[in-house]
Amino acid sequence: MDDELIETDDLSLERKSKLPGKGFFYPDSLDEDRAEERAKEALEGAGVVVITDSDADGLGCVALVREAYDAAVDVAEFEDRIHERLADEDEADDGADAEDAGGNEEGDGDSDADAEAEGEEEESLPESPVALLPSGPHSFEEDLEYAAEYLEEGADVFICDICPDEYRYIEEDLTAVVRRADSVSWYDHHQWGDDLATSVRNLGVDLVVGESDEECSTDVTLRSLDYDFPPRFAELAAVTRDHDLWLREDERSDDLADYAHWSDAEEYVAVVGAYGADLPVVVEDYVAQRRIEKEQLIEKAVARADEHEVGDWTVGVTYGRCSQNEVSETLRQQGMDAAVVVKPSGSVSIRGSEGGFERAHEVAGALGGGGHPQAAGCKPDIYDDMLDFAHHWSTEGRATKRVVLREFERLAAEVDPDADPDAVDA
């Protein structure tokens, strides 16, 4: 395949917003090989390992663990790299047409695309004796398997900001990790079932689960580690919580979330470890530059949104390559009880509202995903081949929208058995 067909940088914003990033087209088999090699490199020889979700909350936990082990890396080299990126992007902007300003950047608010894009950076980075193994809900089982195979005997292991779907999926590998490790600590704030939590603890894991509507995982890690942290780490936890729980009371929290999404995981950990929530000027400049296109993509997605009345709920449904949190918040401000954002990659973000719709995790769970009552996600298993994805892109996710709305109808029927289950037509 011609590389130019999957390179979206030069597309108009309208076309770019409807297509996934080039990472989508990278075969899983090759990606798994690369992921295993990176996991092996991180795990072998490491006396301390953190396996964590790679968003701001999960990476905040890594910064805390490294501080507690006196294993933070020098931030200066990372700041030099940010300066270089800014200079390169300024040159690109100078050569762009005015109507394309902000359109030549890699970031788009779509983690499927950005993860691959940032993953291509193979430069030598400063290394910490506390190894970082970035993970996430969709890759955790594989990453735990890598840990079971490559973890050093007697290592300390921390698992942060991840809740497994079911114990049976992780039992074998988690048991192996516990046997190899000196200690295994698990800090999270998602909703854990009693049976799942009991099973994990029975293996000897120090599991601490915070209240999902009161704490983020960085909060849980901060209070669980036996260490007297400098004040900047308590502030980092508070600002991270502000975004992760979608409180939106501290403007710095959006900067943290965006920077974690657009930067290499090691870079983010180094910067917030050194500065806390008050990011240095060079990072603020970088985030501001990347945010130009982000805002344009948000506007595209909001403009595409349709309103559906489902039982007692007003549901806003849209499609696009965008930052789902900001799109959902805008739709809620427009009067929606719930917001559904269908991505070009096939994934779906579902957001609720306090007192309006607090069953987002039930909709996502019925479609193979999960999350919180007001914030959840899934990827419906309805794509059999690339022709299905071609239809998905050309119809702006019509089939996926229909499947998600059907789940809203099912819940509405539970509330009102007389409701028409065929009332929704996406």
N, C-alpha and C positions, 0 to 999 in steps of 0.2 A: 504494500500500500504506500502511495506517495505520502511522505510526511506532511506535506502542505495541506492534505485533506483533513488532518486531525489537529493541525496547528491553528488555534482560534485567535491568536493575538491580532491578526490583520483583518479580522472580520468586522463588519459593522456591529455596533452594540446590540441592535435588534436581533441579528442572527446569532451572535455570540451568546445572548441570553437564553436561547432556545436549545443550545447544544451542550453536552458535557465536556469537561476538560479532557485533554489528551490522555491523562492517566486512565480514563475509562476504557480506552482501547488497548491498554497494556494487558496481555493475557495473564490470568490468575496463576497459571503454572509457572511462568517466568517470575512473576512477582513473589510467589511463595519461595522460590529458590533464593531470590535476593533477600527476602525477609529472614530466611533461616540463616543465611550467611552473616547478616548483620547481627542477628540475635546471638549467634555463636561467638562473634568477635566481642560483643558486649559482655557476655556472661563468663567466658573463660578467663580465669585469673582474677575475677572480681570478688572481693571479700564482702561487699554489700551490694545488693541489687534492688532497684525499684522498678516494678512493673506497673505501669499506670496509663490511664487514659491520657491522650496527648493534647487535651484542651487546657485552658488556663488553670482550671481547678486541679486537674491531675498533675500538671507540671509545677504548680505551686507547692504541692506535697514533696516533689523531688527537691526543690530549693530548701525546704525545711529539713529534710533528711540529710542533705549534704552539709548544711550548717551545723546540725547536731553532731555529725561525724568529722567536722573540721575538714571537709572535702570539697569546698567550693573552688571553682576554677577562676583564673584571672579573666576579668571581663574585658580588658583592654583590647585583646585581639578581636573579639566579637564586635566591639564598637568600631574598630578599623574597617571591618567587613561591611558594616552598615553604611559607613561613609562612602565606601566604594560603590555599593548598590545605588545609593542616592545619586552619585555622580553619573553612573551609567544610565539611570532612568531619566535624569535631566537631559542627557545627550539625546536619548530617544524622543523625548518630548519636543526638543528643539527641531527635530526632523519630521514631526507629525503635523498634519493639517489641523487647523484650529478645531474643526468639528469632531476630530478624533481625540481631543485632549482627554487624557486619562484612560484611553482605550487600548493602550499598548502594554498594560501591566498583566502579569500572570494571574494575580489574585482575583477571585470572583465571589468569594463568600461560599463557595461550594467545596466542602472538605474533600470530596472524592477527587476533584481536580487538583486542589492545592497540595494534598498529601503527596501526590506523585511528582508535582512540579518541584516542591521543595526537596523531595527525596533524591533529586538528581544531583544535589550538591555533594560532591565526594571529596571536598577539600579536607586536608588534615586539620583537626580541631583540637584544642586543649582537652585533655582527658582527666576525669575525676576518678578516684578510687571507688566512689559510689557510682556503680554503673546504672545507666538509664535504658530501659527497654520500653519504648513507646508502644502502647497497645490501644485497645478500644473494644466496644461491645461486639464488633464483628470479627475481631482477630484474637480475642483473649484466649480462646481455647487452644489455638495454634501456638500462641506465645507461651502459654503455660506448658505446653508440650515441649517447646524448645528449652524452657527452664528445667524441666524434668530430665532432659538429656544432657545439657551442657553446664548446669550449675555446679560451681565448685563445692566440694564437701566442706561443711562448717560455715558456709556463708550466712549472713543475715539477709533475709528477704522481706521486702515491703510490697504489698499490693495495694494500690490506691485508686479510688474513684471509679471502681468497676463492680458491678453486681452480676454474677453469672445467671443465665436463664434457669438452669436446673443443676442440682448437685451431681446427677449421674453423668453429666457432660464433662465434669472436671475431676471427678473422684479419683481416677487412676493417676492422673498427672499431678494433682495437688498432693496426693499421698506420697508420690515419689519425691516431690519438692520438699515436703516436710521431713522426710527421712534423710535427705542429703543436707538440708540446712541446719544451722545451729538454732535459728529462730525464724518464725514466719509471722509477720504482723500484717493485718488487713484493715485499712482505714477507708471508710466509705460513708455515703449519706443517702444512697438510694433506698428504695423500699425492699427489704428482705423478708421473705417468708420465715416463719418460726422454724420449720423443718430444715430449710436450707441453712439458716444460721447455726442451728444446733449441730448439723452434720459437719459443717466446717470447723466449728469449735471443738468438736469431739476428736478431730485429728490433731489437736494441739495448737491450732492457729489462734493467735491473739486477735480476735475480730472485734472491732469497735465500729458500730454503725450509729451515726448521728441522725437526728430528726430531719427528714428530707426537706421540710418546709422551714427549718430554722438554721441549719448549718450546711456549709459546703464541706467537701472532703478536706480542703486545706484547713478549715476550722478543726475538724476531727483530728487531723495529724498534729496540729499545733498543740492541742490539749493532751494528746496521747503520748507524745515523746517526752521523756524525762530529761529536759534541757531548758535552761534559762535563756530564751531567745531575746535578741535585741528588739526594741519596740517596732522596727520597720516590718517585722514578720507578722506581728499581730495586725498591723495596718494592712499588709498584703492580704491576709486572710479575710479581713472585713471587706475590702474592695472586691476581692474575688467573689465573695458571697453575694455582694450587691448585684453582680451580673449573673452568677450561676442560679440564683433564686429569682432573678428578674425583678429586683426591687427598684432599680433605676434611680437611686438616690445619690449616687456619686459618679460624676461624669468620667472619672478615671477608669471605671470598671469596663466601659466599652473599649477604651484604649488597650487594657490588658487582654480582653477577649480577642480583639482584632489582631493584636501583635502576636499572641500565641498561635493564631491561625495562619498568619502570614510568615512566620519565622521558623527557622530550624528549632527543634525542641531543645537542643543543647544551648542554643543562643538565648532562648527565652529564659531558661533556668538560670543561666549565668547572670543575665541582666537583672531579673527580679530578685535574685539572691543578693546582688550587690546594692540595688537601689530600692527594693521594695516596690510599692505601688506608684511611687513618684518616678516615672520613667525619665531617662536623660533626654536632653533636647534632640539629639540625633535620632533617637527612637521616635519621639513625638513627630519629628519632621517626616520620618519614613512612613509612619502610620497615616499621617495627613495626606501624603502623596498617594498612598494606596487606596485611601478612602474615597477619592474622587470617583473612580469607576464603581466602587461599591455602591455609592449613593445612586448612581445612574441605573444600576441594575435593580436596586430596590424599587425605584420609581417605575421601571418597566413591569415588574411583577405586580405591584399594587394596581397599576392601570389595567392589568389583565384579569383581575379578580372578579369572580361572579358571586352573587349572594344567593344562598339557598335557605329556605325555611324548613327545618327538620324538627318535627314535634314542636317543643317550646323553644328550640334553639335557632339562632341565626348563625349560619356557618358561611364564612368567606373562604372560597377555594380559588387558588391561583397556581400558576406554573412558571418556572423559570430558574435560572442559575443566579442565585441571590443569597443574601444573608437572611435566613428564615426568621430569626428573632425580630429583627427590625420590621420586616414585612408583616409578621403576625401582630406586632404591637400597633402598627399603623392601621391594620384592619380592625383590631379591637377598638381603637380610637374612633373608627367609623361606625361603631355600633355592633360589631360581630361578637357573639358569645364564644365562638371558636374559629380558629383559622387553620386552614390546611394548605401547605405549600408542597407541591409536587415538583421534584427536581428532574432535570434531564437524565440523570443517572438512574432514575427509577425509584429512588428513595423518597420518603414522605415525612415531612415534619408536621406534627399536630400540636397546636397550642390552644389551651383553654383560657378561662378567666375566672377569677374569684367570684363566686356567687352566680356565675353564668353557666359555664361548662367545666366540670372538674372530673371528667372521665376520659381524658386523652389517653391514659395508659391502657384503658380497656379497648379502645378502638385500635391502638397500635398492637396490643397483645393478640387480638383476634387475627391480625395480619402478620404475625411472626416477629413483632417488635416488642417494645416496652418503654418504660420511662416513669414519669411522674403524673399525678392527676391533671396538672396543667401544662405539662411539657413532655412529649413523647415522640417516638419515631419508629418507622418500619420501612421495609422494602417488600411490597406484595410480590408473591411468587407467581407472576402472570406473564413472564417474558420467556418464551421458548426458543427464540432465535433472533437474529439481528433484524429480521423483517418486522418483528414485534416492536423492537426499539425504533425502527424507522417510522413506524406508525405512531409510536409514542411521541417522537420529536415533532412530526408533521401535524399532529392533532393537539399538541400542547397537553399531552398526558390524559387524553379523554378517558381511556379505559381505566387508568389508575384512579382518576377522580371518581369514576362510577363505583369502583370497588370500595373506596374509602367511605363514600357517602352511604353506601349500603350498610356499612357498620354503624354509622350514625343512626340510620333508620332502625336498625335492630335494637339499639339502645333506647331509641324513642318509643319503640313498641313495648319495651319493658316498663317504661314509665306510664304509657297510655296504650293498653292492649287494643284499643279500637283504632289506633293510628293505621294509616294505609302504608304497608311496607313497600309499595311500588310508587310512592308519591314523588320520589326523587328521580330526576332524569338529568344526568350529567352531560 
